Amino acid sequence: MQLRKVFLILLLSNSLISYAQSDTLILDFSQSGGFSTNEYQEIIYVPARPIEREMITLNLNTLSEVQQFEVGKTYTVNIGVFNPSDNAGILAYVNTGCFCETVTWDQNTVNPKATRNISIAVRPMHSGNFESIATVYINSADNRFPIAINRFRLLYQVMN
C-alpha cells in the first residue's frame, strides 16, 4: 500500500494523467514505466477537482444565543455544511483562522445534496471586531480524496 502512494506521486509528477469528458481524473496504474502491468492494473476514477462553494459570511453574534460576546467566555454556534456533489462523503477536516476557535464534527456520511452540522466554539482572548475563515473539506466516502470544499467568513464582535 505504501508503494502505491509513492507511485501515485511519481505518476502525477510525470503527467501520466488523462481527463475524461465527465470531468473525472483517471489514474491508470497499468501505464507505469518501472512496474509490471500485472502488479498495477488498477484504474482509479476520482473527481478532477473538488466542488468549491462560494464563501458564505456568517455573523456569529447573531447566530449565537448570546448576542454580545465577552472576553474569556466560550460561545458555540452550529452551522450547516452542504455537500453539493452527486456522491456521498464525510466531513474530513475543518481548518479555522484563529486559535481561539475550536470546531467539532463527526465523520458520519454526508449524503449528496444534503447538509451536516458542525459546531464552532469561540473563546475570545481580547475585545474588538474579528474576522476569520473556516474551511471545511468533505472527502469521498472512503476518505481518499476531497469532493467538496465549503468556506465560511466568520465575523464576531467581543465586548470588554
N, C-alpha and C positions, 0 to 999 in steps of 0.2 A: 504494500500500500504506500509506503514511503517513497518507493521508486517511482510510482505513478505521479506523485506530487512533483518530484524533481523533473520528470519527463514533461509534465504539463508546462512548467516554466520554460524549458527548452523549446517546446512546441510553439509557445506564444512568442518567444524571442526570435524564432526563425520564420515567423509569419506564415506558418502552415495552417492557416485558418481560412475557412470559406464561409460566406454568408448566404443563407438560403433566402428565397423571396419572402418567407414568413417571418423575417426579422429574427432568425434563430442563428446562434453561433454554433458551428459544428466542429467538434474536436475529434478528429479521426486518428486514432492511435495506430491504425494499420499502415499509415504513411510515414512511419518513423524511419529514420536513416540508420540508427545504430541498434535497433531492436528487431527481432524477428516478428513477422506478422502473426505467427502462431501465438506469441505471448500477448500481443496487443491488437486484438481485432475488435475492440470495443469502440463504439461511436457514442459520444455523449452529446445530447442536444440541450443547450442552455439558452436562455434569452440573451440576445446580443448586448443588451443594456437594460438595467432596471428602469421601471417606470418612475419618473420623478414628478411628484405633485408640486403644484405651485405653493410657495411658502404661505402659511397661514399665520396671521398676527393674533395673539391672544393677550388680553389684559387680565393677568392673574388676580388682580384685586377684585374685579367684577365677577370672576368665576368662583372665588372663594366665599365661604360662609361669612368670613370676617372681611369687611371692606377695606380696613386700614391695617396694613402690616406694621408690626413693631420689631425693633432690633432684638435679636436673641430668641425670638419665638418661632416655632415651626408651623407652617401653613401648608396644607395639602390640597391639591387641585387635581381632579380627574379630567383627562382629555381623551378624545376618541382618535384612534389611528386607523385610517382606511386602507384596505388592500384593493387597489384599482385594477389588479391583474386578473386574468382568467384562471389563475392557478391558486390553489390553497398554499398558504405559507405559515411561517411562525415569526413572532416578534423576536428577533435575534439579538439586537444590540441597540442601545439608546445612548447617545452622546449629548451632554449638555455643556453650555459655555461657561459655567461658573461652578466653583467647588461648593458653593452654598446650596446647590440644587441636587437633590437625590431623586432618582427615578426608580420606581418598582414596577415590574410587569411579570406576567407569566409567559412561558414559551408554548402555550397551547396554540392550536391551529387557528389561523385567521382565514376564514373562508373567502373565496373570490367575491369581490364587490361587497365586502362586509367590513364592519368596524369592530375594533377591540380596544378597550380602555386601558390606559396606563395612568399611574399616579405620579405626580411631580410634587415633591416636598421641598419647600423653600425655607431656609433658615438664614435670614439676612444678618450680616455682622455689623452693618452700619446703615445710616439713613441715606435717603436720596432716591433718585429715579434710576431704574435698572432696566437693561435690555440684554437678552442673551438668546442664543439659538439652540434649540433641541432638535437633533436629527435622529430619526427612528428608522431602522433598517428592518424590512421584512424579507426574510430569506425563504428559499424554497422549502417545501415540507421536509426534505431530508437534510436541511441546513447546509447545503453545499454552495449556494450562490445567492446573491441578493436579487429579488424580483421587484421590489418597490422601495422607494425612499420617501418619507414624509419629513418635512421641515416645518418647525414652528418658531416664530419670533415671540419670545416671552417678554412681556412688559409688566413691570410692577413698581409700585411706589412704597417706600418704607418711611414711616414717621419715627421721630425720637421717642 
